[in-house]
Amino acid sequence: MEFKDYYKVLGVDKGATDADIKKAFRKLARKFHPDVSKEPNAAARMAEVNEANAVLSDPEKRAAYDQLGSQPQASAGHDFRPPPNWDAGFEYSSRPGEEAEFSDFFEQLFGRAARQRSAGSGPSGARQSVPVRGDDHHAKIELDLLDVYTGVQRTIALRSARLDDTGHVVNEDRHLEVSIPKGVREGQHIRLAGRGGPGFNGGPPGDLLLEVVFKPDARWRAEGRDVYQRLALAPWEAALGASVIVATPSGEAEVKVPAGWKPGRKLRLKGRGIPGSEPGDLYLELEVALPAPENAAQRAAYATLAQAFPGYDPRHAAGG
């Protein structure tokens, strides 16, 4: 996927004001709109212009895009993959938006839900005298997997953006105390009623919806409510079987490892996954760890092992 330089598409610099962006967009729209343009690639260019404007005219999207664009590999035409959960902590307003089909780059960054949170001056009807509910806001929060086994209280930092009086994007941070419920899954939303955008004309505020993502952890990973954890075994434990103590997300467990380890083998600990009315399971992925010989006795032990298995060829055993 190629990185798209939206500033270059609109022909403005990164310090452009909101007025500069609107002016550039109108100029390019007059030039490339398919209804009036005679340019051979008018439709494609207009799609690029619309996409760039959808991001740069929205202070919240623009702030997130600017942070992503500060990375060294983020340059136009170069292959680019956004880091996992790159937008965690950014707060977006939820408003009705375009249904245009934008590029894969846009979809990776903001997705269809982001288009539905596209720019606008406020909720429809806000200028009328009737009360209007405020916008819902959306944000991702990163949690440790251990948090959802017990439920915790966390202080989270969210970043949103607005335009100042000069038309420049200004970042705004706020901190919230959030109760993380026990058993919440990755991708699930925690709704904080009344913590979104303010209402208009006496209307109630919107809600804040926090999408849960788990921080990368070398110890385990989650798939739905099931959790996967690697379990290293000594060669003799893998071959002969053993009873081992394993530190799992829900506490220590004594696990009986059957003899005869094979690559890809897993042990299932029922109900030891993420808690819930139907808790997930914990799968221990067995792997063999070979100790490095550090003295003469240990080297001799390996030599004895080799003599005990004459003719054994691990390349042949593995099908190589």
Contacts in CASP RR format, 6 or more apart in sequence:
PFRMAT RR
TARGET T0000
AUTHOR 0000-0000-0000
METHOD contacts of the structure
MODEL  1
MEFKDYYKVLGVDKGATDADIKKAFRKLARKFHPDVSKEPNAAARMAEVN
EANAVLSDPEKRAAYDQLGSQPQASAGHDFRPPPNWDAGFEYSSRPGEEA
EFSDFFEQLFGRAARQRSAGSGPSGARQSVPVRGDDHHAKIELDLLDVYT
GVQRTIALRSARLDDTGHVVNEDRHLEVSIPKGVREGQHIRLAGRGGPGF
NGGPPGDLLLEVVFKPDARWRAEGRDVYQRLALAPWEAALGASVIVATPS
GEAEVKVPAGWKPGRKLRLKGRGIPGSEPGDLYLELEVALPAPENAAQRA
AYATLAQAFPGYDPRHAAGG
1 79 0 8 1.000
1 80 0 8 1.000
1 81 0 8 1.000
1 104 0 8 1.000
1 105 0 8 1.000
1 108 0 8 1.000
2 76 0 8 1.000
2 77 0 8 1.000
2 78 0 8 1.000
2 79 0 8 1.000
2 80 0 8 1.000
2 105 0 8 1.000
3 69 0 8 1.000
3 73 0 8 1.000
3 74 0 8 1.000
3 75 0 8 1.000
3 76 0 8 1.000
3 77 0 8 1.000
3 78 0 8 1.000
3 79 0 8 1.000
3 80 0 8 1.000
3 105 0 8 1.000
4 48 0 8 1.000
4 51 0 8 1.000
4 52 0 8 1.000
4 76 0 8 1.000
4 77 0 8 1.000
4 103 0 8 1.000
4 105 0 8 1.000
4 106 0 8 1.000
5 75 0 8 1.000
5 76 0 8 1.000
6 51 0 8 1.000
6 52 0 8 1.000
6 55 0 8 1.000
6 56 0 8 1.000
6 65 0 8 1.000
7 13 0 8 1.000
7 14 0 8 1.000
7 16 0 8 1.000
7 52 0 8 1.000
7 56 0 8 1.000
8 76 0 8 1.000
9 48 0 8 1.000
9 49 0 8 1.000
9 51 0 8 1.000
9 52 0 8 1.000
10 16 0 8 1.000
10 21 0 8 1.000
10 24 0 8 1.000
10 25 0 8 1.000
10 28 0 8 1.000
10 49 0 8 1.000
10 52 0 8 1.000
10 53 0 8 1.000
10 56 0 8 1.000
11 24 0 8 1.000
12 20 0 8 1.000
12 21 0 8 1.000
12 24 0 8 1.000
12 56 0 8 1.000
14 66 0 8 1.000
15 168 0 8 1.000
16 24 0 8 1.000
16 56 0 8 1.000
17 166 0 8 1.000
17 167 0 8 1.000
17 168 0 8 1.000
18 57 0 8 1.000
18 59 0 8 1.000
18 163 0 8 1.000
18 167 0 8 1.000
18 168 0 8 1.000
19 167 0 8 1.000
21 53 0 8 1.000
21 56 0 8 1.000
21 57 0 8 1.000
22 57 0 8 1.000
25 49 0 8 1.000
25 53 0 8 1.000
25 57 0 8 1.000
28 45 0 8 1.000
28 46 0 8 1.000
28 49 0 8 1.000
29 46 0 8 1.000
29 49 0 8 1.000
30 36 0 8 1.000
31 37 0 8 1.000
31 39 0 8 1.000
32 39 0 8 1.000
32 42 0 8 1.000
32 45 0 8 1.000
32 46 0 8 1.000
32 49 0 8 1.000
33 42 0 8 1.000
33 46 0 8 1.000
34 42 0 8 1.000
34 43 0 8 1.000
34 46 0 8 1.000
37 46 0 8 1.000
39 45 0 8 1.000
47 100 0 8 1.000
47 102 0 8 1.000
50 98 0 8 1.000
50 100 0 8 1.000
50 102 0 8 1.000
51 100 0 8 1.000
51 102 0 8 1.000
51 103 0 8 1.000
51 106 0 8 1.000
54 61 0 8 1.000
54 98 0 8 1.000
54 100 0 8 1.000
54 102 0 8 1.000
54 106 0 8 1.000
54 115 0 8 1.000
54 118 0 8 1.000
54 119 0 8 1.000
55 61 0 8 1.000
55 62 0 8 1.000
55 65 0 8 1.000
55 106 0 8 1.000
55 110 0 8 1.000
56 62 0 8 1.000
56 65 0 8 1.000
57 119 0 8 1.000
58 118 0 8 1.000
58 119 0 8 1.000
58 120 0 8 1.000
59 119 0 8 1.000
59 161 0 8 1.000
59 162 0 8 1.000
59 163 0 8 1.000
59 169 0 8 1.000
59 170 0 8 1.000
60 90 0 8 1.000
60 91 0 8 1.000
60 92 0 8 1.000
60 93 0 8 1.000
60 117 0 8 1.000
60 160 0 8 1.000
60 161 0 8 1.000
61 92 0 8 1.000
61 110 0 8 1.000
61 114 0 8 1.000
61 119 0 8 1.000
62 161 0 8 1.000
62 169 0 8 1.000
63 90 0 8 1.000
63 159 0 8 1.000
63 160 0 8 1.000
63 161 0 8 1.000
63 169 0 8 1.000
63 171 0 8 1.000
64 87 0 8 1.000
64 90 0 8 1.000
64 109 0 8 1.000
65 109 0 8 1.000
66 169 0 8 1.000
68 74 0 8 1.000
68 82 0 8 1.000
68 86 0 8 1.000
68 87 0 8 1.000
68 109 0 8 1.000
73 80 0 8 1.000
74 80 0 8 1.000
80 105 0 8 1.000
82 108 0 8 1.000
82 109 0 8 1.000
84 213 0 8 1.000
84 216 0 8 1.000
85 140 0 8 1.000
85 142 0 8 1.000
85 213 0 8 1.000
87 109 0 8 1.000
87 140 0 8 1.000
88 139 0 8 1.000
88 140 0 8 1.000
88 141 0 8 1.000
88 142 0 8 1.000
88 213 0 8 1.000
89 139 0 8 1.000
89 140 0 8 1.000
89 141 0 8 1.000
89 142 0 8 1.000
89 156 0 8 1.000
89 157 0 8 1.000
89 158 0 8 1.000
89 159 0 8 1.000
90 139 0 8 1.000
90 140 0 8 1.000
90 158 0 8 1.000
90 159 0 8 1.000
90 160 0 8 1.000
91 137 0 8 1.000
91 138 0 8 1.000
91 139 0 8 1.000
91 158 0 8 1.000
91 159 0 8 1.000
91 160 0 8 1.000
91 208 0 8 1.000
92 114 0 8 1.000
92 117 0 8 1.000
92 137 0 8 1.000
92 138 0 8 1.000
92 139 0 8 1.000
92 160 0 8 1.000
93 117 0 8 1.000
93 135 0 8 1.000
93 136 0 8 1.000
93 137 0 8 1.000
93 138 0 8 1.000
93 160 0 8 1.000
93 197 0 8 1.000
94 116 0 8 1.000
94 117 0 8 1.000
94 135 0 8 1.000
94 136 0 8 1.000
94 137 0 8 1.000
94 138 0 8 1.000
94 209 0 8 1.000
95 116 0 8 1.000
95 117 0 8 1.000
95 118 0 8 1.000
95 119 0 8 1.000
95 120 0 8 1.000
95 122 0 8 1.000
95 123 0 8 1.000
95 135 0 8 1.000
96 116 0 8 1.000
96 118 0 8 1.000
96 124 0 8 1.000
97 115 0 8 1.000
97 116 0 8 1.000
97 117 0 8 1.000
97 118 0 8 1.000
98 115 0 8 1.000
98 118 0 8 1.000
99 115 0 8 1.000
100 115 0 8 1.000
102 115 0 8 1.000
113 138 0 8 1.000
117 138 0 8 1.000
122 135 0 8 1.000
122 200 0 8 1.000
123 132 0 8 1.000
123 133 0 8 1.000
123 134 0 8 1.000
123 135 0 8 1.000
123 199 0 8 1.000
123 200 0 8 1.000
125 132 0 8 1.000
125 200 0 8 1.000
126 132 0 8 1.000
126 200 0 8 1.000
126 201 0 8 1.000
128 201 0 8 1.000
129 201 0 8 1.000
130 201 0 8 1.000
131 199 0 8 1.000
131 200 0 8 1.000
131 201 0 8 1.000
131 202 0 8 1.000
131 203 0 8 1.000
131 204 0 8 1.000
132 199 0 8 1.000
132 200 0 8 1.000
132 201 0 8 1.000
132 203 0 8 1.000
133 199 0 8 1.000
133 203 0 8 1.000
133 204 0 8 1.000
133 205 0 8 1.000
133 206 0 8 1.000
134 196 0 8 1.000
134 197 0 8 1.000
134 198 0 8 1.000
134 199 0 8 1.000
134 200 0 8 1.000
134 203 0 8 1.000
134 204 0 8 1.000
134 205 0 8 1.000
134 206 0 8 1.000
135 196 0 8 1.000
135 197 0 8 1.000
135 206 0 8 1.000
136 196 0 8 1.000
136 197 0 8 1.000
136 206 0 8 1.000
136 207 0 8 1.000
136 208 0 8 1.000
136 209 0 8 1.000
137 160 0 8 1.000
137 195 0 8 1.000
137 196 0 8 1.000
137 197 0 8 1.000
137 206 0 8 1.000
137 207 0 8 1.000
137 208 0 8 1.000
137 209 0 8 1.000
138 208 0 8 1.000
138 209 0 8 1.000
138 211 0 8 1.000
139 158 0 8 1.000
139 208 0 8 1.000
139 209 0 8 1.000
139 210 0 8 1.000
139 211 0 8 1.000
140 210 0 8 1.000
140 211 0 8 1.000
140 212 0 8 1.000
140 213 0 8 1.000
141 154 0 8 1.000
141 156 0 8 1.000
141 178 0 8 1.000
141 190 0 8 1.000
141 210 0 8 1.000
141 211 0 8 1.000
141 212 0 8 1.000
141 213 0 8 1.000
142 213 0 8 1.000
142 214 0 8 1.000
142 215 0 8 1.000
143 154 0 8 1.000
143 180 0 8 1.000
143 184 0 8 1.000
143 212 0 8 1.000
143 213 0 8 1.000
143 214 0 8 1.000
143 215 0 8 1.000
144 214 0 8 1.000
144 215 0 8 1.000
144 217 0 8 1.000
145 214 0 8 1.000
145 215 0 8 1.000
145 217 0 8 1.000
145 220 0 8 1.000
145 222 0 8 1.000
145 227 0 8 1.000
145 249 0 8 1.000
145 274 0 8 1.000
146 249 0 8 1.000
147 154 0 8 1.000
147 180 0 8 1.000
148 180 0 8 1.000
148 181 0 8 1.000
148 182 0 8 1.000
148 183 0 8 1.000
148 184 0 8 1.000
148 185 0 8 1.000
148 212 0 8 1.000
148 274 0 8 1.000
148 275 0 8 1.000
149 182 0 8 1.000
149 183 0 8 1.000
149 249 0 8 1.000
149 250 0 8 1.000
149 274 0 8 1.000
149 275 0 8 1.000
150 182 0 8 1.000
151 179 0 8 1.000
151 180 0 8 1.000
151 181 0 8 1.000
151 182 0 8 1.000
151 183 0 8 1.000
152 179 0 8 1.000
152 180 0 8 1.000
153 177 0 8 1.000
153 178 0 8 1.000
153 179 0 8 1.000
153 180 0 8 1.000
154 177 0 8 1.000
154 178 0 8 1.000
154 180 0 8 1.000
155 175 0 8 1.000
155 176 0 8 1.000
155 177 0 8 1.000
155 178 0 8 1.000
156 175 0 8 1.000
156 176 0 8 1.000
156 178 0 8 1.000
156 210 0 8 1.000
157 173 0 8 1.000
157 174 0 8 1.000
157 175 0 8 1.000
158 173 0 8 1.000
158 174 0 8 1.000
158 175 0 8 1.000
158 176 0 8 1.000
159 171 0 8 1.000
159 172 0 8 1.000
159 173 0 8 1.000
160 171 0 8 1.000
160 172 0 8 1.000
160 174 0 8 1.000
161 169 0 8 1.000
161 170 0 8 1.000
161 171 0 8 1.000
161 172 0 8 1.000
162 169 0 8 1.000
162 170 0 8 1.000
162 172 0 8 1.000
163 169 0 8 1.000
163 170 0 8 1.000
164 170 0 8 1.000
176 192 0 8 1.000
176 195 0 8 1.000
176 208 0 8 1.000
178 190 0 8 1.000
178 192 0 8 1.000
178 210 0 8 1.000
180 190 0 8 1.000
181 190 0 8 1.000
182 275 0 8 1.000
182 276 0 8 1.000
183 225 0 8 1.000
183 274 0 8 1.000
183 275 0 8 1.000
183 276 0 8 1.000
184 190 0 8 1.000
184 212 0 8 1.000
185 212 0 8 1.000
185 222 0 8 1.000
185 224 0 8 1.000
185 225 0 8 1.000
185 274 0 8 1.000
186 212 0 8 1.000
186 213 0 8 1.000
186 214 0 8 1.000
186 222 0 8 1.000
186 224 0 8 1.000
187 211 0 8 1.000
187 212 0 8 1.000
187 213 0 8 1.000
188 211 0 8 1.000
188 212 0 8 1.000
189 209 0 8 1.000
189 210 0 8 1.000
189 211 0 8 1.000
189 212 0 8 1.000
190 209 0 8 1.000
190 210 0 8 1.000
190 212 0 8 1.000
191 207 0 8 1.000
191 208 0 8 1.000
191 209 0 8 1.000
191 210 0 8 1.000
192 207 0 8 1.000
192 208 0 8 1.000
192 209 0 8 1.000
192 210 0 8 1.000
193 207 0 8 1.000
194 204 0 8 1.000
194 205 0 8 1.000
194 206 0 8 1.000
194 207 0 8 1.000
194 208 0 8 1.000
195 205 0 8 1.000
195 206 0 8 1.000
195 207 0 8 1.000
195 208 0 8 1.000
196 205 0 8 1.000
196 206 0 8 1.000
196 207 0 8 1.000
196 208 0 8 1.000
197 205 0 8 1.000
197 206 0 8 1.000
198 205 0 8 1.000
198 206 0 8 1.000
199 205 0 8 1.000
199 206 0 8 1.000
214 221 0 8 1.000
214 222 0 8 1.000
219 229 0 8 1.000
219 230 0 8 1.000
220 227 0 8 1.000
220 228 0 8 1.000
220 229 0 8 1.000
220 249 0 8 1.000
221 227 0 8 1.000
221 228 0 8 1.000
222 228 0 8 1.000
222 274 0 8 1.000
224 274 0 8 1.000
224 280 0 8 1.000
225 273 0 8 1.000
225 274 0 8 1.000
225 276 0 8 1.000
225 278 0 8 1.000
225 279 0 8 1.000
225 280 0 8 1.000
225 281 0 8 1.000
226 273 0 8 1.000
226 274 0 8 1.000
226 280 0 8 1.000
226 281 0 8 1.000
226 282 0 8 1.000
226 283 0 8 1.000
227 249 0 8 1.000
227 272 0 8 1.000
227 273 0 8 1.000
227 274 0 8 1.000
227 280 0 8 1.000
227 281 0 8 1.000
227 282 0 8 1.000
227 283 0 8 1.000
228 282 0 8 1.000
228 283 0 8 1.000
228 285 0 8 1.000
229 246 0 8 1.000
229 248 0 8 1.000
229 249 0 8 1.000
229 282 0 8 1.000
229 283 0 8 1.000
229 284 0 8 1.000
229 285 0 8 1.000
230 284 0 8 1.000
230 285 0 8 1.000
230 287 0 8 1.000
231 244 0 8 1.000
231 246 0 8 1.000
231 255 0 8 1.000
231 257 0 8 1.000
231 267 0 8 1.000
231 284 0 8 1.000
231 285 0 8 1.000
231 286 0 8 1.000
231 287 0 8 1.000
232 287 0 8 1.000
232 288 0 8 1.000
232 289 0 8 1.000
233 242 0 8 1.000
233 244 0 8 1.000
233 257 0 8 1.000
233 261 0 8 1.000
233 286 0 8 1.000
233 287 0 8 1.000
233 288 0 8 1.000
233 289 0 8 1.000
234 242 0 8 1.000
234 288 0 8 1.000
234 289 0 8 1.000
234 291 0 8 1.000
235 288 0 8 1.000
235 290 0 8 1.000
236 242 0 8 1.000
237 244 0 8 1.000
237 257 0 8 1.000
238 257 0 8 1.000
238 260 0 8 1.000
238 261 0 8 1.000
238 286 0 8 1.000
238 288 0 8 1.000
239 259 0 8 1.000
239 260 0 8 1.000
239 261 0 8 1.000
240 259 0 8 1.000
240 260 0 8 1.000
241 256 0 8 1.000
241 257 0 8 1.000
241 258 0 8 1.000
241 259 0 8 1.000
241 260 0 8 1.000
241 261 0 8 1.000
242 256 0 8 1.000
242 257 0 8 1.000
243 254 0 8 1.000
243 255 0 8 1.000
243 256 0 8 1.000
243 257 0 8 1.000
244 254 0 8 1.000
244 255 0 8 1.000
244 257 0 8 1.000
245 252 0 8 1.000
245 253 0 8 1.000
245 254 0 8 1.000
245 255 0 8 1.000
246 252 0 8 1.000
246 253 0 8 1.000
246 254 0 8 1.000
246 255 0 8 1.000
246 284 0 8 1.000
248 269 0 8 1.000
248 272 0 8 1.000
248 282 0 8 1.000
249 272 0 8 1.000
249 273 0 8 1.000
249 282 0 8 1.000
250 272 0 8 1.000
250 273 0 8 1.000
250 282 0 8 1.000
253 269 0 8 1.000
253 272 0 8 1.000
255 267 0 8 1.000
255 269 0 8 1.000
255 284 0 8 1.000
257 267 0 8 1.000
257 286 0 8 1.000
261 286 0 8 1.000
261 288 0 8 1.000
264 285 0 8 1.000
264 286 0 8 1.000
265 286 0 8 1.000
266 283 0 8 1.000
266 284 0 8 1.000
266 285 0 8 1.000
266 286 0 8 1.000
267 283 0 8 1.000
267 284 0 8 1.000
267 286 0 8 1.000
268 281 0 8 1.000
268 282 0 8 1.000
268 283 0 8 1.000
268 284 0 8 1.000
269 281 0 8 1.000
269 282 0 8 1.000
269 283 0 8 1.000
269 284 0 8 1.000
270 281 0 8 1.000
271 279 0 8 1.000
271 280 0 8 1.000
271 281 0 8 1.000
271 282 0 8 1.000
272 279 0 8 1.000
272 280 0 8 1.000
272 281 0 8 1.000
272 282 0 8 1.000
273 279 0 8 1.000
273 280 0 8 1.000
273 281 0 8 1.000
273 282 0 8 1.000
274 280 0 8 1.000
291 298 0 8 1.000
293 299 0 8 1.000
293 301 0 8 1.000
293 302 0 8 1.000
END
